[in-house]
Amino acid sequence: MSAASLSASNGHPSLRLYIAGETPGARRALANRRRLIKALDGALQIEVIDILVRPEEAEQAGILATPTLSDDSIHPPRRLIGDISNLAEVLAYFGYDRKDSTR
Amino acid sequence: MNTERGLAEVLEPVDDSRLTGISQPSFRLLIENTADGVLVVDLSGAVLYANPAAGKILGHSREDLLHVPLGRPIARGETAEITVHRPGGKPAEVEMRVVEVSWDGKPALLASLRDISARRAQEERQRQSQKLEAVGRLAAGIVHDFNNLIAVFESGLRLLEKRLAQDPNDPKVATLIEELLRRTQNGSALTHRLLAFSRRQVLSPQVTDLNERIRSLTSLLDRTLGSGIRVELDLDKASCPVLIDPDQLDTAILNLAVNARDAMAGAGVLTIETSRDVLSDVEELENSTASFSRITVRDTGCGMSREIVAHVFEPFFTTKGEGEGTGLGLSQVYGFVRQSEGHVHIDSEVGRGTSIHLFLPCSSSPTAAI
């Protein structure tokens, strides 16, 4: 069911996290990004795109709101928007099995 | 519809039997006219329905929104906050609620969107005014300091005038000028610190070293609390970094220091302590072993009775005379600490003094990492 792309560099699947600036919401999303990567023992890449810095990429991807976690490698892109702190739910949505032993 | 229905009937809890009495077009009318944005999204994240308010909040026509891969909306608990980026407009802070629904017989998600930008802006203005108020409360101390400085200048200039009249080449003239110049730096250091403090800054929680922050603030406290008050620091290296807005911490400490100054009637010892602590007696804490950094601001002032302690965090509560206090200082402290997911405790004894303890969660603990 995993539909994530394999990045060319190291073979790990990769997602994109769209955030905006340094709002508390963006900070939470970045902390959750680290937790997600840790939950997969680093076998996941999540590129961070600050849409205030790279607006053209957000526009191209059709991002309406942030934070959005997106697998842009498939059509239509698979996305979550809002609070991504529930790791199990997030990983299941993108079709990953977590590898660490903690909750 | 039955036009005979009175208000009381309408306010009764709506049950299913009553709902079936409302026509589908009426429901549609409700959804189409509500101020909250309503989106229905399928489980893959594609928009199935958007009401006019959702179109307005997202900055697109509702037709444009249909089938757009917005993403599956996801909230923890009741709501999630998202930032909406409208084409050519300012980003909007939006509160999103998500519930599971059935749409055309298939599972879907209903996201209701509420633009809270105005509320956020109002909160921001309130924080700024609290800060300015704390600065204002320091005015007495600062005026005192500046009066001293002016007195030094006045006598220095008179002395200079005298010496120059006697002997313009007197080497003491240069020394005197040097000394006066040095004093001007004291004054400008104070005003720079105050200006930096009162400058508007957006609320931004960041991992903060409490000891470092408190040390940088004490130069201001030292100079503004008056010469009768000695400021002592007892900063524990083991206190952990905390995720807070450092600007609000400054305001809180300043508020506590001004209260302490008033409680000590201008003479006494103000101690600021930090340490690492575990809170075990707070019922609402799920994890009773959570680590906190504690900041204690202690004075040797008049203390407070139990009755007064019970009210001190209420806005506008003050024991000071008219025109001396607004009663907003401690409510700022309380608001800041609660917002940072911390706790405030007060120990006070009439005639002995008051200790106010701020417990702020360690940023390294998992509960504070987000």
Interface residues (C-beta under 8 A of the other chain):
Chain A: A20 E22 T23 P24 G25 A26 R27 R28 A31 N32 R35 I51 A58 G62 I63 L64 A65 T66 P67 T68 L69 S70 P76 P77 R78 R79 L80 I81 G82 D83 I84 S85 N86 E89 V90 Y93
Chain B: S44 G45 A46 L58 H60 V68 P69 L70 G71 R72 P73 I74 A75 R76 A80 E81 I82 T83 V84 H85 P91 V94 M96 V98 L203 S204 P205 A369 I370
